[in-house]
Amino acid sequence: MKTKSHLILLYAAVGLIVFCPSVLAHNLWLNPGDYFPEVGATVDIGIGWGHQYPANRVDQEVKKDRVEAIKAVDPDGKTIDLSKVSAALYQLKIDKPGAYIVTAQIKPGFFTTTPQGRKWGNKKEIADPIKCTRFHLQAKTVLIAGGKDRNLTQPVGQALEIIPRTHFGDMKAGHALTIQALFEGKPLPDAAVKATYAGFQAEADTSHNQPAAKHEKTDKKGHTRHFPVETHTDAQGNAELPLEKAGYWMIMLSHRCPFADAQTCDEYMYNMAFTFKVPD
C-alpha cells in the first residue's frame, strides 16, 4: 500500500508539470550546502522536490525511494558515489580541486489521457487512450572545489542536459550566465529556458483578453512573464541568462519528442532543473 501511495503522489506531481504551466511545475532539484567547498570538505547535497523554489530551497517532503539514481563526476571525469543519509540528504566528499558535477533522476513512467481523464500507464495498458507521455525528471548542479573549475563544461550524458559556459567564480549579481542545452549530446535549438531565484514570487497572471498590469514583466510579444528570466536557445543551443540577484538560482528546461513506438506511447517529456549559486 505504501508503494501505491507513493506512486499516486508522484503521478499527481507530474500532472502539475503538464497542466499548470503558469506556476513552477513539480521538479526535482539539488540543494548543495556549499557550492564553493574547500578540498577535504564533506558537502551535504539535499534533494529538492515540489512546485515552488522558496528562500530555504525546500518545498515538499521527499518520499522514500523517489530518487532512482544520484551520482557525481569529479574533476578527473571519474564517476563517484554519494553517501546516503536519508531520502532527502546525501553527502559528497571533496578530495581534489575542480568542478564536481552532481546529477539525479526519478524513475521514469507513463501517463495517458482518456475520455475519462488522465490514467497512469501506456496505451497498451489503458483502455480508450487519447495521448500518452513518457516522463523523465532530472536534476543537475555543480560544485566548484578549491576555487578551480576544471571539468566544468564536461557533459555527463544526461538525455537533456544544461552545460554552463560561464565561470561561476567570476559571477556576480547583474552579470549574465551563458549556458548550452544538449539533447542526446547534441545542441538543442529554440528551446524555452526559464530561470528563477530562491524566494521569487511570480506576479499574478492576467486574462488573455486584458493587458498586463504595469508592474508585470512582458516579453517582446506582450506575453506575461512568470519567471525572472525567460528566453530561448539559439541555433547552437546557447542562451544568455541575465541574473539580477545574488544567491540561489534554478534553471528549468523541458523538451518533448516522439516516442519510439507509437503503438505504446506518443511522446517523451524530459524535464531538467539545474541549480547554482551567484556569489554575494
Buried (B, 14 or more C-beta within 10 A) or exposed (E): EEEEEBBEEBBEBBBBBBEEEEEBBBBBBBBBBBBBBEEEBEBEBBBBBBBBBEEEBBBEEBBEEBBEEBBBBBBEEEEBEBEEEEBBBBEBBBBBBBBBBBBBBBBBBBBBBBEEEBBBBBBEEBEEBEEBBBBBBBBBBBBBBBEBBBBBBEEBEBBBBBBBEBEBEEBEEEEEBEBBBBBEEEBBBEBBBBBBBBBBEBEEEEEEEEEBEEEBBEEEEEEBBBBBBBBEBBEEBBBBBEBEBBBBBBBBBBBBEEBEEEEBBBBBBBBBBBBBBBBE
